[in-house]
Structures are given as structure tokens and as C-alpha cells.
């Protein structure tokens, strides 16, 4: 099991150590450049609302996202071939659309979606409990990382999409310094 070398992270897979410094500077510049008030901007993202996945077998995907991860099924559309799911935060965060034997996502470095992150609690004890439940269900955990601002488990859904399950650290860590999100990734041991 990988402990922290994730290909999407700054500094992973041979990226120069200086890339972390450059990334921190870029985030700082972006934050300073956003000086205009919210009212002056035409578009202002409030939060990521939902994700839609094409899946091979809706029943299998519901067993993973609904039965194992705890999303609630809101309802079905497309003659029962799609299901909307929610954590209770909004009307739906996830829509699963069955497409049968269409090709799945390629593995490794590529353009496009890398993974989705799902918050599963507020403490390491809750992350430990999630890890135990996943292992009991026979789900392989591909990696565990301490990102300073959060601690994460990485796994794949039945269609090969990477899923990060995480808990947040103390919010003051990133509220006081938003560039903390770019901290070096450390191994996580639960």
C-alpha cells in the first residue's frame, strides 16, 4: 500500500522540489489577484455541487456508494438506469448512469478526472472506522496520506474511478494560511 506518493500531488513522481515553492507562490498570487469584491465578479463558485459517473452496473455501483459509503438514494431516472444520491447536504451530490460494457477510465497519468474526495467524518477515529469497514467489505485501500489539512484513504469504485475518503484537520490550519494545502504529503498510519 502506498503511503504518500500520489501522482497528483506536488512533488510526486520526480517533480522538482522547487515546484512546491512555485505552487505556493502561485496560490498566493492568485489569492492577492482576486482583490475585487464578490459583487464585482460575474461568476463566483460557491462549492462543487455534484459528480456524474457512467457506470457498468448500476446495482454494483449502488452497493458501493449507497450501501457501503452511506449515500442515500434520492430516486431513479432514465427508465431506472440512473440513480441520484445525496449525503443530505443538498438535493444530490452523485448521479450514477448505467452504460453497460462501455470502456472504463484509463489508469495512470492522463487528462481528465483523477479522483473525487468524499468527507467521511471529522476525526481520525472516524477515518479508522471507515478503513475497518472497507477492509471488512473486501475493498482494497490503495494509499493513505496525511495532507496536513486533511487525512485520506484512497481506493477505487467498482468501475475503476479513484475515490478519496477523508477527514479534515483543524480548519484554522488553512484559514490562517491557504497555502497550507500545498504542504508536503506525509505517510498516514492508522
Residue pairs with C-beta under 8 A, 6 or more apart in sequence:
1 141
1 142
1 143
1 144
2 142
2 143
2 144
2 154
3 143
3 144
3 145
3 187
3 188
3 189
4 143
4 144
4 145
4 146
4 185
4 186
4 187
4 188
5 12
5 13
5 185
6 12
6 143
6 145
6 154
6 185
7 13
7 108
7 109
7 114
8 114
8 115
9 145
9 185
10 19
10 20
10 23
10 182
11 17
11 19
11 20
11 184
11 185
12 185
20 182
20 184
23 182
24 179
24 182
27 178
27 179
27 181
27 182
28 179
31 178
38 44
49 90
49 93
50 90
50 92
50 93
50 94
50 95
51 93
51 94
51 95
51 116
52 94
52 95
52 96
52 97
53 61
53 94
53 95
53 96
53 97
53 157
53 159
53 161
54 97
54 98
54 99
54 102
54 159
55 61
55 96
55 97
55 98
55 99
55 158
55 159
56 98
56 99
56 100
56 101
56 102
56 104
56 158
56 159
57 98
57 158
58 80
58 81
58 82
58 83
58 96
58 97
58 98
60 158
61 96
61 98
61 157
61 158
61 159
62 73
62 83
62 96
63 158
64 157
64 158
65 71
65 85
65 94
65 96
65 157
66 72
66 73
66 83
66 85
68 133
68 134
68 137
68 139
69 118
69 120
69 165
70 87
71 85
71 86
71 87
71 93
71 94
72 85
72 86
72 87
72 88
73 83
73 84
73 85
74 83
74 84
74 85
74 86
74 91
74 92
75 83
75 84
76 82
76 83
76 84
77 84
78 97
81 97
81 98
82 95
82 96
82 97
82 98
83 95
83 96
84 91
84 92
84 94
84 95
85 92
85 93
85 94
85 95
85 96
86 92
86 93
86 94
87 93
87 118
104 159
104 160
105 112
105 113
105 159
105 160
105 161
107 160
113 161
114 162
115 154
115 161
115 162
115 163
115 164
116 161
116 162
116 163
116 164
117 152
117 163
117 164
117 165
117 166
118 163
118 164
118 165
118 166
119 166
119 167
119 168
120 126
120 127
120 130
120 165
120 166
120 167
121 127
121 129
121 130
121 167
122 167
122 168
123 167
124 151
124 167
124 190
126 167
127 151
127 153
127 165
127 166
127 167
127 190
128 190
130 153
130 165
131 141
131 144
131 153
131 190
134 141
134 153
134 155
134 165
135 141
139 155
140 155
140 156
141 153
141 154
141 155
142 154
142 155
142 156
142 162
143 152
143 153
143 154
144 151
144 152
144 153
144 154
144 187
144 188
144 189
144 190
145 151
145 152
145 154
145 185
145 186
145 187
145 188
146 152
146 185
146 186
146 187
146 188
147 166
147 181
147 183
147 185
148 169
148 173
148 180
148 181
148 183
148 186
149 168
149 169
149 173
149 174
149 180
149 181
149 183
150 166
150 167
150 168
150 169
151 166
151 167
151 169
151 188
152 164
152 165
152 166
152 188
153 164
153 165
153 166
154 162
154 163
154 164
154 165
155 162
155 163
155 165
156 162
156 163
157 163
173 180
174 180
174 181
